[in-house]
Every structure is written in structure tokens, then in C-alpha cells.
């Protein structure tokens, strides 16, 4: 388990995948399963890493 995060920082991208930005100033986002296991880390370009990033459904 990665730990709980505030809902505002987590987006559901499919039934079995969550996307969240790692706390602590890391410049990446993480795809995780609903149980909290990391599946993939995705680096953000510097210009996005220094901004607020929002994810919304199509």
C-alpha cells in the first residue's frame, strides 16, 4: 500500500487504474491499481511539473 492521498490528488483513469502525483515535489505521476500498488511512473516535463496539473474524463 502506498498510503492514502486526498481525493483531489487522485484521478481514476479506468476501472483498474488510478493516476496521482507523488507528494514531496517529485516531477512524475504514478499509475496505480485500486489497492495502491504502483504499476508505472511517468515523468512530467519541467514546465508541467512546476504547475498544477488537472486530469478530467473525455
C-alpha positions in Angstrom: 0.0 0.0 0.0 1.4 3.4 -1.0 -0.7 5.2 1.6 -3.8 7.3 1.3 -3.9 10.5 -0.6 -6.5 13.3 -0.7 -9.2 12.6 -3.3 -8.3 15.9 -5.1 -4.9 14.5 -5.9 -6.1 11.2 -7.4 -7.9 10.6 -10.7 -9.5 7.3 -11.8 -8.4 6.7 -15.4 -10.1 3.3 -15.8 -11.8 0.7 -13.6 -8.4 -0.7 -12.6 -6.1 2.3 -12.8 -5.6 5.4 -10.7 -3.3 8.3 -11.5 -1.8 10.5 -8.9 1.1 13.0 -8.5 3.6 11.9 -5.9 3.9 14.2 -2.9 7.2 15.8 -2.0 8.0 17.7 -5.1 8.7 14.7 -7.4 8.4 15.5 -11.1 6.3 12.5 -12.0 2.9 10.9 -11.8 2.1 7.3 -10.9 -0.3 4.8 -12.3 -1.5 2.5 -9.6 -4.2 -0.2 -9.1 -7.1 0.5 -6.7 -5.2 -1.4 -3.9 -2.4 1.2 -4.1 0.3 -0.8 -5.9 2.4 1.2 -8.2 2.2 0.0 -11.8 4.2 2.7 -13.7 5.8 6.1 -13.0 5.5 8.7 -15.8 7.9 11.7 -15.8 6.4 15.1 -16.3 8.2 17.8 -18.4 9.6 20.5 -16.2 7.0 23.0 -17.5 4.2 20.8 -16.2 6.0 19.7 -13.0 6.1 23.2 -11.7 2.3 23.8 -12.3 -0.9 22.4 -11.0 -2.0 19.6 -13.3 -5.7 18.6 -13.6 -6.9 15.4 -15.2 -10.5 15.1 -16.4 -12.5 12.5 -18.3 -13.2 13.0 -22.0 
